[in-house]
Every structure is written in structure tokens, then in C-alpha cells.
Amino acid sequence: MAISIQQIKELREATAAGMGACKEALLATDGNMEEAVKYLREKGLAVAAKRVDKESKEGIIALATAADGKALALAEVNCETDFVAKTDAFKKFVDDAAKVALEGKDIEQTLNDDFKMLLTKTGENVKIRRSERYVLDGTGVLSGYIHMGGKIGVMVELGCTKPESAASAALADAAHAFCLQIAANSPKYIDVADVPQAEIDNELEIKLNALKEQKGKLPPEQALVGIKKGMAAKFCTQICLLKQEYWADDKLTMEKFLDGVAKNLGDTLTVKRFVRLQLGA
């Protein structure tokens, strides 16, 4: 049967698929608009299946925030090329994915039809990689941050004891400062007590082997005790958020920065948790 330009335009407006793909879908379904939409979705899945071996290292991390600020969510969706990652269709899908994650729902299941259509539009191996959701636990504040246009996403929760502290601009600013710190310096743990001893031991083994290689032998055991202690402390300043040098003032650690905010508020503040997502990592 003959397919009109108007039919192709209508299908394109409904799906944002290419003109050629719309014409193909309409011809395959005898001009049935509903079946043509289904055809395009199925075709998108087929394209993705063929490209499953293609690496999906590009994409976007998006942040969604509840209206009351008491819940946040991050979602990462990957694609093959930066070109696709910059398209409005892809950006909208990732934003919608973050909103679905914010509601505590499964992204792929909730956005199944939209996902299929995105595969059709892009022709790439698109993956809904992961999501994280924080709901405020007790008194405190949540803060989220997207860095480098969606390459890095961060969420942090600070706890306090006073409701007035939780509502203050000072605590909100402090939480944002922690987000910037986490984005820039990629800590793994909040404080030294959180670091597994096995990880410290592994790092010390690497450092001591390097020292032995450099010096030809290790110092006496008596001296080695202090060397190990210094190495462990330095390692923890790199991977522990509170021990890291504050990005805005190299005279402060993040722990001292938080203590200063706590003193000004007349409250006790804690970093309860944080997450850092980096695209493709």
C-alpha cells in the first residue's frame, strides 16, 4: 500500500524516529499507526542486540531532587558516543530515569517503552547502568551535585541534632562544600575507622616493597614501626573524606572545616554517608 508523507510525519512526531525508519514501519504494518510504533520499539531492541559488543562508555549521570529536599537520586545511563549523549532525547530519558529512581521504582521496568524508543532513535547500545537513592534519615540535610555536565554525580547526607541547624543556610552550604570535595577528590570512606585493615595492609606492602627496591633493603624493625604508621596515616588522608585537605582552604582538613561549622551552629555535625558516581567507572 502507498504511505503518505502525512502518515510518516505523524509517526515521526509521535516517536522522534527517522523518516526512513517511520516509512519502513508503516509499510511493514500496512499503515497501522499503533502497530508501527510497536514495530519501531521492537526494531530498537533488535539494533541494541546486534550492538551488544559495542562499548558504552559515554552517557550522562543525572540528579533528581524531591520538592521538600528530603530525598535525592542519581541515575547513570550509558551510550556509545558523546554525540548521542548530547541529544535532547537522551538527556530527557536520563532525567526521567533519575526521577523514577527518586520514587524508588525500577527504571527499566517503569520506562520500558521509552527505553525501547530511545534505542530506535539512537541506534546505539544504550544501557541503564545504575542508580542511587537517598532519603533523609533523622535530622540533617541532603545535598546533590552534578559535575562536568553529567560526568560525575555526588550525594551526601550530613546529620545534626537541632531542627534549626537542619533548616539553616550554613548547613546547606557545608553539605554543598562536601559535594564539591567528593567530586574533586574521590574519597572512598568517611573516616579512618571505616577503612578495612586489609586495604591498609595491602597499601603498606606495596609501599614497603617500593622502599626496599629503592634502598636495597628495609630499615631496622624499630624504625619500620614509625615508617608504617606514617605511611598508613598518609594513605588515609587520601582516601578518607574527613582527613582530606579542604579544597577551598589548604590549612583545613574536611574534619576541621565541619568542626568549624558545628561550632558556629552550636551543634554536633556528622557525615552520615556519601556516594560518588563517575561515568563509566
Secondary structure, DSSP 8 states (H G I E B T S, - for coil): ----HHHHHHHHHHH---HHHHHHHHHHTTT-HHHHHHHHHHHHHHHHHHTTTS---EEEEEEEE-TTSSEEEEEEEEES-HHHHTSHHHHHHHHHHHHHHHTT--HHHHTHHHHHHHHHHH-S--EEEEEEEEE--SSEEEEEEEETTTTEEEEEEEE-S-HHHHTSHHHHHHHHHHHHHHHHH--SBSSGGGS-HHHHHHHHHHHHHHHHHHHSS---HHHHHHHHHHHHHHHHHHHBGGGSB-TT-TT-BHHHHHHHHHHHHTS--EEEEEEEEETT-
